[in-house]
Amino acid sequence: MNSVLQHDLNDFENILEKTKQQGIAFLNNLENVPTSTKNSIDPTRELNELGLGSLAALEEFNERLAPLLVSSPGPRYWGFVTGGSTPASIVGDWLASVYDQNTQAVKAQGGVSALIEFETINLVLQLLKLPDTFLGGFVTGATMSNFTCLGVARQWFGKQFGKDFAKNGISETINILTATPHSSSIKSLAMLGIGSNNYTTLKTIEGNREAIDIADLEKNIESLNRKPFILISSAGTVNTADFDDFKAISKLKEKYSFWWHIDAAFGGFAAVSDKFKHFVDGWEGADSITIDCHKWLNVPYESAFYLIKKEHASLQIETFQNSNAPYLGNPLENFNYLNVLPENSRRLRALPVWFSLLAYGKEGFCDIVENSASMALQFGNELIEDGNFELLAPIRLNNVCFTLKGSHNQEKVNEFLTLLNDKGKVFMTPTVYQNRKGIRASFVNWRTTEEDIKIVIEEMKETILDLEI
């Protein structure tokens, strides 16, 4: 064995202990870690010949790389709909690295860790109050979840014409209808060869809404003359957390032939709260659903899952079957995740979610969702009371979309946000809503409290003075 590796092996417990202490120190100090940084490095460092060993590498990491990292798991990181990591989720994530499984099979000599994934999907279905008519699996994020779901939708579309698009390529124009899709869905259309421009934009409901106008949807359906299509709908749009009318869409599904996909990356968690579950009434009728875990489930990054109706299992296998590996056996008889989703190599991504669900249960996640919504309302009220800001849309759930008050200040919105983010106390993202420049704050982190709202409002007031509005 290499001498440096042997030394690390002999000192493994000490190495892990120092790493643990560093992790605890970071998490205990999250409130003081900046949400933005201007630090930089020269990334052209030469690779040393012999290797430093783990502790020396950790020392260099602390000196050069750690200052680049921001408090994205912290209570005032309100950009990108980013959750934090609960203690239980970190336990699961660390153990996923320690056990280092390639999670694929449910019955095989080489490992059956996919049974853990099966159980975890069963648990999240219970949390979201969805029936067991769905099969699911874990992927890296909403983009890959949307890709997986829409990949099977693409195969379904081809079958309506008696064609196998997975094997022979797309040979028909695929009809896509959507109103306010997330960019990851559009990216998925590009990756699937459908084309990021090849969709029809539906009208939205009048009155400051981002949800599909059902009358316009049916009008577009009828114009297709009974041709099949794929509908991409939303459970929580990124700007205003708006929801499409799933009950109305379910009724249309009884009349027309289409694949119904719901992007519920964060909004799906409305289902865990009695206050908000009406937003997703009827979503169980969808063919596929995207859910992110590193948002409202508050697990470490690179965690999402797809849900696809069991009745589409053969289409899913046709789309993703690892056909050049005969040792895997018949995919219909011997379930293996590499035959139903994009990756052939997969860590045990379900484990942080499994730990989280068992640790905090239905009530724990209901509390997180309802607290986030409460923080969003409080922040919105504070903005209105301040007088320098105005809401661009109603606060429906957990996103606050706002701007500087007065059309004459539109040119200053981006400058204001840059100044505010540079102070490092809060991070929010810019947006454009109904042709107006705005700012979006997303509340999903389990750590966020009323004190954080106060801190941010004070920072915003100071930034307004700096900007001399």
C-alpha positions in Angstrom: 0.0 0.0 0.0 1.1 3.5 -0.7 2.9 4.9 2.4 0.7 8.1 2.6 -2.5 6.0 2.3 -1.2 3.6 4.9 -0.5 6.5 7.3 -4.0 7.9 6.7 -5.5 4.4 7.3 -3.6 4.1 10.6 -4.8 7.6 11.6 -8.3 7.3 10.2 -10.1 7.9 13.5 -8.2 11.0 14.3 -8.8 12.3 10.7 -12.5 11.8 11.0 -12.6 13.4 14.4 -10.9 16.6 13.2 -13.2 16.7 10.2 -16.2 16.2 12.5 -15.1 19.1 14.8 -14.6 21.3 11.8 -18.1 20.5 10.5 -19.6 21.2 13.9 -17.8 24.5 14.2 -19.1 25.6 10.7 -22.7 24.7 11.5 -22.6 26.3 15.0 -21.3 29.5 13.4 -23.7 29.6 10.4 -25.3 32.9 11.5 -21.9 34.6 11.2 -20.7 33.0 8.0 -21.3 35.4 5.1 -24.0 34.7 2.6 -21.8 36.1 -0.2 -18.1 36.4 -0.7 -15.6 38.3 -2.9 -12.8 36.0 -2.0 -11.0 34.2 -4.8 -8.1 31.8 -5.4 -5.6 31.1 -8.2 -7.1 27.7 -9.4 -3.9 26.7 -11.2 -2.3 25.0 -8.2 0.1 22.2 -9.3 -0.5 18.7 -8.1 2.3 17.6 -5.8 4.2 14.4 -6.4 3.9 12.5 -3.2 0.7 13.7 -1.7 0.1 15.6 1.5 -2.0 13.2 3.5 -5.5 14.0 4.7 -4.7 16.3 7.6 -2.3 18.4 5.6 -4.9 18.6 2.8 -7.4 19.7 5.4 -5.1 22.4 6.6 -4.7 23.7 3.1 -8.4 23.5 2.5 -9.0 25.7 5.6 -6.4 28.2 4.5 -7.3 28.5 0.8 -10.7 27.0 0.0 -12.9 27.4 3.0 -13.0 31.2 2.6 -14.7 30.7 -0.7 -17.7 28.9 0.9 -20.8 30.8 2.0 -23.6 30.0 4.5 -26.0 28.4 1.9 -27.3 26.1 4.6 -28.0 29.0 6.8 -31.2 30.8 7.9 -30.8 33.9 5.7 -29.8 32.3 2.4 -33.1 33.0 0.6 -32.0 32.5 -3.0 -32.7 29.6 -5.4 -35.3 28.1 -3.0 -32.5 26.5 -1.0 -33.1 24.5 2.2 -30.5 23.7 4.8 -29.5 20.4 6.2 -31.1 19.0 9.4 -29.0 17.0 11.8 -30.7 13.8 10.8 -30.1 14.4 7.1 -26.4 15.0 7.8 -26.2 11.7 9.6 -27.7 10.0 6.6 -25.5 11.8 4.2 -22.3 11.0 6.1 -23.3 7.3 6.4 -24.1 7.2 2.6 -20.5 8.2 2.0 -19.2 5.7 4.6 -21.2 2.8 3.3 -20.5 3.9 -0.3 -23.1 1.8 -2.1 -23.9 1.8 -5.8 -27.7 1.6 -5.2 -29.3 -0.4 -8.0 -30.8 -3.8 -7.2 -33.4 -5.1 -4.8 -32.2 -8.7 -5.1 -28.7 -9.5 -6.1 -25.5 -10.9 -4.7 -23.7 -7.6 -5.2 -26.0 -5.6 -2.9 -29.6 -4.8 -2.3 -29.4 -1.3 -1.0 -32.2 -0.3 -3.4 -34.6 -1.8 -0.9 -33.7 1.2 1.3 -34.7 3.4 -1.6 -38.0 1.6 -2.1 -38.8 2.1 1.6 -37.9 5.7 1.5 -40.1 6.3 -1.6 -42.9 4.6 0.3 -42.3 7.0 3.3 -42.4 10.1 1.1 -45.6 9.0 -0.5 -47.1 8.8 2.9 -45.7 12.2 3.8 -47.2 13.8 0.6 -50.4 11.8 1.0 -50.0 10.3 -2.5 -51.2 6.7 -3.4 -48.9 3.8 -4.0 -49.8 3.9 -7.7 -46.5 5.6 -8.2 -43.0 4.2 -8.5 -40.1 6.5 -7.6 -36.4 6.8 -7.4 -33.8 9.3 -6.4 -31.8 11.5 -8.7 -29.5 14.6 -8.3 -32.1 17.4 -8.5 -35.2 18.8 -10.2 -33.5 18.9 -13.6 -32.8 15.2 -13.6 -36.2 14.4 -12.2 -37.9 16.5 -14.9 -35.6 14.8 -17.4 -36.6 11.4 -16.2 -40.3 12.1 -16.2 -40.3 13.9 -19.5 -38.1 11.1 -21.0 -40.9 8.6 -20.3 -43.5 11.1 -21.5 -41.5 11.3 -24.8 -41.7 7.5 -25.1 -45.4 7.5 -24.3 -46.0 10.1 -27.1 -44.2 8.0 -29.6 -46.3 4.9 -28.7 -49.4 6.9 -29.6 -48.1 6.7 -33.2 -46.9 3.1 -32.8 -43.3 4.3 -32.7 -40.3 3.6 -30.3 -38.6 7.0 -30.0 -36.0 5.6 -27.5 -34.7 3.1 -30.1 -35.3 4.9 -33.3 -35.3 8.6 -32.5 -38.0 11.2 -32.6 -39.9 11.1 -35.8 -43.0 13.1 -34.9 -43.5 16.6 -33.7 -44.1 16.4 -30.0 -46.7 18.7 -28.7 -45.9 20.4 -25.4 -48.3 22.7 -23.6 -47.3 24.7 -20.5 -47.8 28.1 -18.9 -45.0 29.0 -16.5 -42.4 26.2 -16.7 -39.3 26.1 -14.6 -36.1 26.5 -16.6 -35.1 22.9 -15.7 -38.1 21.6 -17.6 -37.1 23.7 -20.7 -33.5 22.4 -20.3 -34.9 18.9 -20.2 -36.7 19.4 -23.5 -33.4 20.4 -25.0 -31.6 17.4 -23.6 -34.3 15.1 -24.8 -34.1 16.3 -28.4 -37.5 17.8 -28.3 -36.1 21.3 -28.4 -36.1 24.1 -25.8 -38.2 26.3 -28.1 -40.7 23.7 -29.1 -43.5 24.2 -26.7 -46.8 26.2 -26.7 -47.1 28.8 -24.0 -50.6 28.8 -22.5 -52.3 31.9 -21.1 -52.3 32.4 -17.3 -55.3 33.3 -15.2 -56.0 37.0 -15.0 -55.3 38.9 -11.8 -51.6 38.6 -11.1 -51.4 34.8 -11.5 -48.9 32.4 -13.0 -51.3 29.4 -13.1 -52.7 27.9 -16.3 -55.9 29.4 -17.7 -57.9 26.2 -18.0 -60.2 27.6 -20.7 -57.1 28.5 -22.8 -55.7 25.0 -22.1 -58.8 23.4 -23.5 -58.9 25.7 -26.5 -55.3 24.6 -27.3 -56.2 21.0 -26.8 -59.1 21.2 -29.2 -56.9 22.9 -31.8 -54.7 19.8 -31.8 -57.6 17.9 -33.2 -57.3 15.0 -30.8 -53.6 14.6 -31.3 -51.7 13.5 -28.1 -49.7 16.1 -26.2 -47.6 16.5 -23.0 -48.8 19.0 -20.4 -46.1 20.5 -18.0 -47.9 22.0 -15.0 -46.7 23.6 -11.8 -47.0 23.0 -8.1 -45.3 26.2 -7.0 -43.9 28.5 -9.6 -40.5 30.0 -8.6 -41.5 33.6 -8.6 -44.8 33.6 -6.8 -45.4 29.9 -5.7 -48.5 29.7 -7.8 -50.3 26.4 -8.4 -52.2 25.1 -11.4 -55.7 23.8 -10.9 -55.1 20.1 -10.7 -58.8 19.2 -10.2 -59.7 20.9 -13.5 -56.8 19.3 -15.2 -57.9 15.9 -13.9 -61.3 16.4 -15.5 -59.7 17.3 -18.8 -57.7 14.0 -18.6 -61.0 12.1 -18.6 -61.8 13.7 -22.0 -58.4 13.9 -23.8 -55.3 11.8 -24.3 -52.2 13.5 -22.8 -49.3 12.9 -20.5 -49.6 15.1 -17.4 -46.4 16.1 -15.7 -46.3 18.2 -12.5 -43.1 20.1 -11.5 -43.6 20.2 -7.8 -40.0 20.7 -6.8 -40.8 22.6 -3.7 -44.6 23.2 -3.9 -45.4 19.5 -3.5 -44.6 19.9 0.2 -47.8 22.0 0.6 -49.4 18.5 0.9 -48.0 18.0 4.4 -49.9 20.9 5.9 -53.7 21.1 6.4 -53.4 24.8 5.8 -52.0 24.4 2.3 -52.8 20.9 1.1 -55.7 22.3 -1.0 -53.1 23.7 -3.4 -52.4 20.1 -4.6 -55.9 18.7 -4.6 -56.1 16.3 -7.6 -52.4 16.0 -8.2 -52.6 12.2 -7.7 -54.0 12.0 -11.2 -50.8 13.0 -12.8 -48.6 10.6 -14.8 -45.4 12.0 -13.3 -44.3 14.3 -10.6 -40.9 16.0 -9.8 -40.0 16.6 -6.1 -36.8 18.2 -4.8 -35.5 17.1 -1.4 -32.7 19.6 -1.0 -35.4 22.3 -0.8 -38.2 21.9 1.7 -37.1 18.5 3.0 -33.9 20.2 4.1 -31.4 17.5 3.2 -27.9 18.1 1.7 -27.7 19.1 -2.0 -28.1 16.7 -4.9 -31.3 15.1 -3.8 -34.6 14.8 -5.6 -36.9 12.1 -6.7 -39.3 11.4 -9.5 -42.7 9.7 -9.2 -44.1 8.0 -12.3 -47.3 5.9 -12.4 -46.7 2.2 -12.2 -48.8 1.7 -15.3 -46.0 3.3 -17.3 -43.2 1.0 -16.0 -42.7 -0.7 -19.4 -42.3 2.7 -21.1 -39.8 3.7 -18.4 -37.7 0.6 -19.0 -37.8 1.2 -22.8 -36.5 4.7 -22.2 -33.7 3.9 -19.8 -32.9 0.2 -20.1 -29.2 -0.6 -19.9 -29.5 -2.9 -22.9 -25.9 -3.7 -23.3 -25.5 -5.5 -20.0 -26.9 -9.0 -20.3 -25.7 -10.0 -16.8 -28.4 -7.8 -15.4 -31.1 -10.1 -16.5 -34.7 -9.4 -17.6 -35.5 -5.8 -16.5 -39.2 -6.6 -16.1 -38.5 -9.5 -13.7 -35.3 -8.3 -11.9 -35.8 -4.7 -10.9 -32.7 -2.5 -11.2 -32.6 1.3 -11.0 -30.2 1.6 -13.9 -33.0 0.3 -16.1 -35.5 3.0 -15.1 -33.4 6.2 -14.8 -30.4 8.0 -16.4 -27.5 7.1 -14.1 -25.6 3.8 -14.1 -23.7 4.8 -11.0 -25.7 6.0 -8.0 -24.8 6.7 -4.4 -27.3 5.8 -1.6 -29.0 9.2 -2.0 -32.2 8.0 -0.3 -30.4 7.6 3.1 -30.5 11.3 4.2 -34.2 11.4 3.3 -34.8 8.1 5.2 -33.1 9.5 8.3 -35.0 12.8 8.1 -38.4 11.2 7.7 -37.9 8.8 10.6 -36.3 11.5 12.8 -38.9 14.2 12.4 -42.0 12.5 11.0 -45.1 14.1 9.5 -45.4 16.7 12.3 -41.8 17.9 12.0 -42.1 18.6 8.3 -45.5 20.2 8.7 -43.9 22.6 11.2 -41.1 23.4 8.8 -43.5 24.2 6.0 -45.9 26.2 8.1 -43.0 28.1 9.7 -41.6 29.0 6.3 -44.9 30.3 5.1 -45.3 32.3 8.3 -41.8 33.8 7.8 -42.7 34.8 4.3 -45.8 36.6 5.4 -43.9 38.4 8.2 -41.2 39.5 5.7 -43.8 40.7 3.2 -45.6 42.7 5.9 -42.3 44.3 7.0 -41.5 45.3 3.4 -44.9 47.0 3.1 -44.6 48.8 6.4 -41.1 50.1 5.5 -42.5 52.1 2.6 -39.6 51.7 0.3 -40.8 48.4 -1.2 -43.8 46.9 -2.9 -44.9 43.4 -3.5 -45.1 42.3 -7.1 -47.5 39.4 -6.3 -49.5 38.1 -3.4 -47.7 35.8 -0.9 -49.3 32.4 -1.5 -46.9 30.1 0.3 -43.2 30.7 0.9 -41.9 33.0 -1.9 -41.9 36.7 -1.6 -41.6 38.5 -5.0 -41.0 42.3 -4.5 -39.3 45.4 -5.8 -38.3 48.9 -5.0 -41.4 51.1 -4.8 -42.0 53.4 -7.7 -41.4 52.9 -11.4 -38.6 55.5 -11.2 -36.6 53.1 -9.1 -36.7 50.2 -11.5 -33.2 51.0 -12.8 -31.9 50.8 -9.2 -33.3 47.4 -8.3 -30.2 45.3 -9.4 -27.8 47.8 -7.8 -29.8 47.6 -4.6 -29.7 43.8 -4.5 -26.0 43.7 -5.3 -25.2 46.1 -2.5 -27.4 44.1 -0.1 -26.0 40.7 -1.0 -22.4 42.0 -0.8 -23.0 42.8 2.9 -23.2 39.1 3.5 -26.1 39.0 5.9 -28.7 37.8 3.4 -28.7 36.4 -0.1 -31.7 36.9 -2.5 -31.9 36.5 -6.2 -33.0 38.9 -8.9 -36.0 38.2 -11.1 -38.3 39.8 -13.7 -42.0 39.5 -13.1 -44.6 40.9 -15.5 -41.9 43.0 -17.2 -40.7 44.5 -13.9 -37.3 44.0 -12.3 -37.8 42.4 -8.9 -36.2 40.4 -6.1 -37.2 37.0 -4.8 -36.9 35.7 -1.3 -37.6 32.0 -0.8 -38.3 30.6 2.7 -37.6 26.9 3.0 -34.8 26.7 5.6 -35.7 25.0 8.9 -33.4 27.4 10.8 -35.0 30.7 9.8 -36.7 32.6 12.6 -38.3 36.0 13.3 -34.9 37.3 14.4 -33.5 36.7 10.9 -36.3 38.7 9.4 -35.4 41.6 11.7 -31.7 41.4 10.8 -32.5 41.4 7.1 -35.0 44.3 7.3 -32.3 46.4 9.1 -29.8 45.5 6.4 -32.2 46.5 3.7 -32.9 49.9 5.4 -29.2 50.6 5.6 -28.8 49.6 1.9 -31.6 52.0 0.9 -29.7 54.8 2.6 -26.5 53.8 0.9 -28.3 53.9 -2.4 -29.8 57.3 -1.7 -33.2 56.5 -3.0 
